Amino acid sequence: MLSVDGALPLSAGLVEAVQTLCDAAEDHADPGPVVIALSGVPDGAASGTASGPVPGGLDIGLVSKWERALRRLERLPVRTCAVVLGDCGGTALEVLLATDLRVAAPGARLVVPAYGDAVWPGMALYRLTQQAGVGGVRRAVLGGAPISAERALALHLLDGLSDDPAAALAALTDDAPGRDVAIRRQLMFDAARTSFEDALGTHLAACDRALRRSAAS
């Protein structure tokens, strides 16, 4: 389990923590989920404005390493789950958008990262738009408006709301199959931008893999 505080600026230590989590998930034979606790928002977000000063030490090299770490998290061979504890912004929101299942407490808000006078143009904007659609996140992307937990649930950015998010997340994952998650996740991602004819071969290959595994068990 990893905890990410969105009130803290992006750092090499956070990048290393996510990479270490991915190492452990990839090396572990158990198909059970990875759980990440997320909380905190950047300075200024608590008052409804998402922006703050650019953190010292932030450069494009660190940003690139961070985006690669999030992409690795997004492609892990096990389910990734997020428990949102209070408002969630900055790096915590970026991690949230790279996970599979997400539960938050009622009243929480999702706050897009922003520095200076504009929303940060990182891959969080890409994931927000891919997952919720342009209309659903326009105010957040263009103006930094926080997204309420109830609105995030309606946009499918969250999978559930509960006064006990950890227990609700456990209920969502208890009976869910954990094998070949990466393959099914990728098939799901590709479906939005791939024609039926182009997708057919990949799906048949996945079916063949499942049949071979069943015959071997």
C-alpha positions as CSV (number, residue, x, y, z in Angstrom):
1,M,0.0,0.0,0.0
2,L,1.2,3.5,-0.8
3,S,0.0,6.9,0.5
4,V,0.2,10.0,-1.7
5,D,-0.3,13.5,-0.3
6,G,-1.3,15.9,-3.0
7,A,-0.4,18.8,-0.8
8,L,3.2,18.0,-1.4
9,P,5.0,19.0,-4.6
10,L,6.2,16.4,-7.1
11,S,9.6,15.1,-6.0
12,A,12.1,12.5,-7.0
13,G,11.2,10.6,-3.8
14,L,7.6,10.3,-4.9
15,V,8.6,9.0,-8.4
16,E,10.8,6.4,-6.7
17,A,8.0,5.4,-4.3
18,V,5.6,4.7,-7.2
19,Q,8.4,2.8,-9.1
20,T,9.1,0.7,-6.0
21,L,5.4,-0.1,-5.6
22,C,5.3,-1.2,-9.3
23,D,8.4,-3.4,-8.7
24,A,6.7,-5.1,-5.8
25,A,3.5,-5.6,-7.7
26,E,5.3,-7.1,-10.7
27,D,7.4,-9.4,-8.6
28,H,4.6,-10.7,-6.4
29,A,2.7,-13.8,-7.6
30,D,-0.5,-12.9,-5.8
31,P,-3.1,-11.4,-8.2
32,G,-4.6,-9.4,-5.4
33,P,-5.0,-5.6,-5.9
34,V,-2.6,-2.8,-5.1
35,V,-4.2,-0.2,-2.8
36,I,-3.2,3.5,-2.8
37,A,-4.4,6.0,-0.2
38,L,-4.8,9.5,-1.7
39,S,-5.4,12.8,0.1
40,G,-4.4,16.4,0.1
41,V,-4.5,19.3,-2.3
42,P,-2.0,22.0,-3.3
43,D,-1.9,25.4,-1.5
44,G,-4.9,27.5,-2.5
45,A,-7.2,24.6,-3.5
46,A,-9.0,24.5,-0.2
47,S,-10.5,27.9,-0.9
48,G,-11.7,26.8,-4.3
49,T,-8.8,27.9,-6.4
50,A,-6.5,25.3,-7.8
51,S,-3.4,27.4,-8.6
52,G,-0.2,28.0,-6.6
53,P,3.4,28.9,-7.3
54,V,5.5,26.5,-9.4
55,P,7.3,24.3,-6.9
56,G,11.1,24.8,-6.7
57,G,13.1,22.0,-8.3
58,L,10.4,21.1,-10.8
59,D,11.8,20.6,-14.2
60,I,10.9,18.7,-17.4
61,G,13.2,15.8,-16.6
62,L,11.4,15.1,-13.3
63,V,8.0,15.6,-15.0
64,S,9.0,13.0,-17.6
65,K,10.0,10.5,-15.0
66,W,6.8,11.0,-13.2
67,E,4.7,10.5,-16.3
68,R,6.6,7.3,-17.0
69,A,6.0,6.0,-13.5
70,L,2.2,6.7,-13.7
71,R,2.1,4.9,-17.1
72,R,3.8,1.9,-15.5
73,L,1.3,2.0,-12.7
74,E,-1.5,2.2,-15.2
75,R,-0.2,-1.0,-16.9
76,L,0.5,-3.2,-13.9
77,P,-0.6,-6.9,-14.2
78,V,-2.8,-6.5,-11.1
79,R,-5.8,-4.3,-10.3
80,T,-4.9,-0.9,-8.9
81,C,-7.3,0.6,-6.4
82,A,-7.5,4.1,-4.8
83,V,-9.0,5.1,-1.5
84,V,-9.7,8.9,-1.5
85,L,-9.5,10.4,2.0
86,G,-10.8,13.9,1.8
87,D,-10.0,16.4,-1.0
88,C,-7.7,14.9,-3.6
89,G,-5.6,17.1,-5.9
90,G,-2.1,17.6,-7.3
91,T,0.0,14.5,-7.6
92,A,-2.7,12.5,-5.7
93,L,-5.3,13.2,-8.4
94,E,-2.7,12.3,-11.1
95,V,-2.3,8.9,-9.3
96,L,-6.0,8.5,-8.9
97,L,-6.6,8.8,-12.7
98,A,-4.1,6.0,-13.4
99,T,-5.9,3.4,-11.1
100,D,-8.6,0.9,-12.0
101,L,-11.1,1.2,-9.0
102,R,-11.7,4.3,-6.9
103,V,-13.8,5.0,-3.8
104,A,-14.1,8.3,-2.0
105,A,-15.9,9.7,1.0
106,P,-19.0,11.9,0.3
107,G,-18.0,15.6,0.3
108,A,-14.5,15.0,-1.2
109,R,-13.4,17.0,-4.2
110,L,-11.1,16.3,-7.1
111,V,-8.8,19.3,-7.7
112,V,-6.8,19.4,-11.0
113,P,-3.1,20.4,-10.6
114,A,-2.4,24.0,-11.4
115,Y,0.6,26.3,-11.1
116,G,0.7,30.1,-11.6
117,D,-2.4,31.2,-13.5
118,A,-3.3,28.0,-15.4
119,V,-4.1,24.3,-14.9
120,W,-1.0,22.2,-15.3
121,P,-1.0,20.7,-18.9
122,G,0.2,17.3,-17.9
123,M,-1.3,13.9,-18.8
124,A,-3.9,14.3,-16.0
125,L,-5.8,16.5,-18.5
126,Y,-5.5,13.7,-21.1
127,R,-6.8,11.1,-18.6
128,L,-9.6,13.3,-17.4
129,T,-10.9,13.9,-20.9
130,Q,-10.5,10.3,-22.0
131,Q,-12.4,9.0,-18.9
132,A,-15.1,11.7,-18.5
133,G,-15.4,13.4,-21.9
134,V,-14.8,17.0,-22.8
135,G,-18.1,18.3,-21.6
136,G,-17.7,16.6,-18.2
137,V,-14.4,18.2,-17.3
138,R,-14.4,21.5,-19.3
139,R,-14.7,23.7,-16.2
140,A,-12.1,21.8,-14.4
141,V,-9.6,21.8,-17.2
142,L,-10.1,25.4,-18.4
143,G,-10.8,27.1,-15.1
144,G,-9.5,24.8,-12.4
145,A,-12.9,24.3,-10.8
146,P,-12.9,21.4,-8.3
147,I,-15.1,18.4,-9.1
148,S,-17.3,17.2,-6.3
149,A,-17.3,13.6,-5.3
150,E,-20.9,13.3,-6.4
151,R,-20.1,14.8,-9.8
152,A,-17.0,12.6,-10.2
153,L,-19.2,9.6,-9.5
154,A,-21.7,10.6,-12.2
155,L,-18.8,11.1,-14.6
156,H,-17.4,7.7,-13.7
157,L,-14.2,9.2,-12.4
158,L,-15.1,7.4,-9.1
159,D,-16.6,4.0,-8.7
160,G,-18.3,4.5,-5.3
161,L,-18.9,6.9,-2.4
162,S,-18.8,5.7,1.2
163,D,-18.1,7.0,4.7
164,D,-15.7,4.1,4.9
165,P,-14.0,4.1,1.5
166,A,-11.5,1.3,2.4
167,A,-14.4,-1.1,3.3
168,A,-16.3,-0.1,0.2
169,L,-13.3,-0.8,-1.9
170,A,-12.8,-4.2,-0.3
171,A,-16.4,-5.1,-1.2
172,L,-15.8,-4.1,-4.8
173,T,-12.7,-6.2,-5.2
174,D,-13.6,-9.3,-3.0
175,D,-15.1,-11.4,-5.7
176,A,-13.6,-9.8,-8.8
177,P,-11.2,-12.0,-10.9
178,G,-7.6,-10.9,-10.7
179,R,-5.9,-12.8,-13.5
180,D,-4.8,-11.3,-16.8
181,V,-5.9,-7.8,-15.7
182,A,-3.4,-6.1,-17.9
183,I,-4.7,-7.8,-21.0
184,R,-8.3,-7.0,-20.3
185,R,-7.5,-3.4,-19.3
186,Q,-5.6,-2.8,-22.6
187,L,-8.5,-4.3,-24.6
188,M,-10.8,-1.9,-22.9
189,F,-8.6,1.1,-23.6
190,D,-8.2,0.1,-27.2
191,A,-11.9,-0.4,-27.8
192,A,-12.6,3.3,-27.8
193,R,-10.2,4.0,-30.7
194,T,-10.0,0.7,-32.7
195,S,-12.4,-0.6,-35.4
196,F,-14.0,-3.9,-34.9
197,E,-12.0,-5.5,-37.7
198,D,-8.7,-4.3,-36.2
199,A,-9.7,-5.4,-32.7
200,L,-10.9,-8.9,-33.7
201,G,-7.4,-10.5,-33.9
202,T,-6.3,-9.1,-30.5
203,H,-9.5,-10.3,-28.8
204,L,-9.2,-13.8,-30.4
205,A,-5.6,-14.0,-29.2
206,A,-6.8,-13.1,-25.7
207,C,-9.5,-15.8,-25.9
208,D,-7.0,-18.4,-27.1
209,R,-4.8,-17.5,-24.1
210,A,-7.7,-18.0,-21.7
211,L,-8.6,-21.3,-23.3
212,R,-5.0,-22.6,-23.0
213,R,-4.8,-21.5,-19.4
214,S,-8.1,-23.3,-18.7
215,A,-6.9,-26.5,-20.4
216,A,-3.7,-26.5,-18.4
217,S,-5.4,-26.0,-15.0
